[in-house]
Amino acid sequence: MVERTFTLEEANAALAEVEPLVRRMLERHGELERAQERQERMAARITGNGGGIPPQELADAQEAVERSASEIARCIDAIHELGALVKGIEEGLVDFPSERDGEPVLLCWRVGEPEITHWHSPEDGFAGRRLL
C-alpha cells in the first residue's frame, strides 16, 4: 500500500469517516475483553472441578471472541484504507502521515478530540506529541 500524505485540512476532514470506525473499534475491543474474561472463567472452572459447562456454551464463548476480534480487524483495515494509521486500539489513537518543513511527521488524533491539534515525528510517537 502506498502511504498517503495528508494536509492538516485533509486529515481533519477524514475524521468524519475515521471517528465512527474508531468508536466501533473501541466498542468491539470492550466486547472482546468481556468475551475473553468469560473464556478465562470457564477455563478456570473446567480446571478446578472438571467443568459441567455445556459444549455449546464453550462454542458460543469462542465465537464471541472471534467475532469481536474480526470486527476490530475490519475497523483497522478500513482506517488504513483511508490512509490513516491505527496506533492504539485501547486509546483510540490514530496518526495521519504528513509533512512539516519538508520532513515526514504524523498528525496525531485521539478519539474524543474534536480535531487534530498535535503532531509528532515518526520516531517520537505519542510521547513526543506537540501542539501544531
C-alpha positions in Angstrom: 0.0 0.0 0.0 1.3 3.4 -0.9 1.3 5.7 2.1 -0.9 8.7 1.7 0.3 12.1 2.9 -2.4 14.4 4.5 -2.5 18.1 4.9 -4.0 19.2 8.2 -7.2 20.2 6.5 -7.4 16.8 4.7 -6.8 14.9 7.9 -9.4 16.8 9.8 -11.9 16.2 7.0 -11.1 12.5 7.1 -12.1 12.4 10.8 -15.7 12.3 9.6 -15.0 8.7 8.3 -12.3 7.7 10.8 -14.0 8.6 14.0 -17.0 6.3 13.6 -14.7 3.5 12.8 -12.5 4.2 15.8 -15.6 4.3 18.1 -16.8 1.0 16.7 -13.3 -0.5 17.2 -13.3 0.6 20.8 -16.8 -0.9 21.4 -15.6 -4.2 19.9 -12.5 -4.1 21.9 -14.6 -3.9 25.1 -16.7 -6.8 23.8 -13.5 -8.7 23.1 -12.2 -8.1 26.6 -15.5 -9.3 28.2 -15.6 -12.4 25.9 -12.0 -13.3 26.8 -12.8 -12.8 30.6 -15.8 -15.2 30.1 -13.5 -17.8 28.5 -11.0 -17.4 31.3 -13.7 -18.0 33.9 -14.8 -21.1 32.0 -11.3 -22.4 31.8 -10.7 -21.9 35.5 -14.0 -23.7 36.2 -13.1 -26.6 34.0 -9.6 -26.8 35.5 -11.0 -26.6 39.0 -13.7 -29.2 39.0 -13.9 -30.7 35.6 -16.4 -28.2 34.3 -20.0 -29.1 33.9 -20.1 -26.5 31.1 -22.3 -27.4 28.1 -20.2 -27.7 24.9 -22.5 -25.1 23.2 -21.6 -22.6 25.9 -17.9 -23.1 25.2 -18.5 -22.8 21.5 -20.5 -19.6 22.0 -17.8 -18.1 24.1 -15.2 -18.8 21.4 -17.4 -17.5 18.7 -17.8 -14.2 20.6 -14.1 -13.8 20.9 -13.6 -14.5 17.2 -16.4 -12.2 16.1 -15.1 -9.3 18.2 -11.5 -9.8 17.0 -12.6 -10.0 13.4 -14.7 -6.8 13.7 -11.7 -5.0 15.2 -9.5 -6.1 12.3 -12.2 -4.9 9.8 -12.2 -1.4 11.5 -8.4 -1.2 11.4 -8.3 -2.3 7.8 -10.9 0.4 6.9 -9.0 3.1 8.7 -5.7 2.0 7.0 -7.5 2.0 3.6 -8.3 5.7 4.2 -4.6 6.3 4.6 -4.6 6.8 8.4 -2.7 4.5 10.8 -4.1 3.0 14.0 -1.5 3.4 16.7 -3.5 2.5 19.8 -6.6 0.3 19.8 -7.4 0.7 23.5 -6.8 4.5 23.4 -8.5 5.1 20.0 -5.2 6.7 18.8 -4.8 7.4 15.0 -2.0 9.1 13.1 -2.1 10.7 9.7 1.1 10.8 7.7 2.0 14.3 6.8 5.0 16.7 6.3 6.2 19.6 8.3 9.0 21.8 7.0 9.7 19.1 4.3 10.1 16.3 6.9 7.8 13.4 7.5 5.6 13.7 10.6 2.5 12.2 11.9 -0.6 14.3 12.7 -1.8 12.7 15.9 -5.5 12.3 16.9 -7.2 10.5 19.8 -10.9 9.7 19.9 -12.8 12.4 21.8 -10.7 15.2 20.4 -12.8 17.5 18.2 -10.0 18.0 15.7 -6.3 17.3 15.1 -4.2 19.7 17.2 -1.0 17.7 17.7 1.8 16.1 15.7 5.0 14.1 16.4 7.9 12.7 14.5 7.7 9.0 13.4 10.5 8.2 15.9 8.9 10.0 18.9 5.5 8.5 18.9 2.7 9.6 21.1 5.1 10.5 23.9 6.6 13.2 21.7 3.2 14.9 20.8 3.5 18.6 20.2 0.9 21.2 19.6 0.6 22.4 16.0 
